[in-house]
Amino acid sequence: MHPDIKLRYRNPVELGWSKMINFNHDFVGKEALKKLVDNPKRMMVTLSWNKENILDIHASQYEQGEPYPNMDVPSDKSYHGYYQYHDDQVLKDRKLIGISSSRTYSYYYREMVSLCSIDIEYGDIGTEVIILWGDPGTRQKEIQATVTRFPFFDEGRNQDVDVTKIPRILKK
């Protein structure tokens, strides 16, 4: 976790919502939003985490010395009924280039994946990065990760479904 909380904030452009922005009317923040659209700094990608690095984290729980912070599976979304926000620094050549969040395990793909708001120049699929796992002051692990497709699924998308063919219940 990085101490600068502003790194956790997202704007509509880096979330990939630029195509939904309509500038044909006045609204608060219009000029600032135009600047973001014209010169985006970050984009949203999916990171695929290195399996061996994850296994190192789990193995540390059974070894002598300080373990790495525990990595619950399937995700960190809920802890005793409360939402647990997790963010991890994403680095390239020791430079902070993004923030990873919403880590989850995909049983279907057998992958640990997370969302990442990343500097645009590092957002190409296949780019290798480092996720810094663990809070400052604890034992931290550098996890290798690869930028992959966003959103993270192959088939089953319903964007081409003809919704006119869906049966409807008619009220009498």
Summary of the structure (lengths in Angstrom):
residues: 172
radius of gyration: 19.6
end to end distance: 56.9
largest distance: 70.9
contacts: 402
relative contact order: 0.19
helix: 19%
strand: 31%
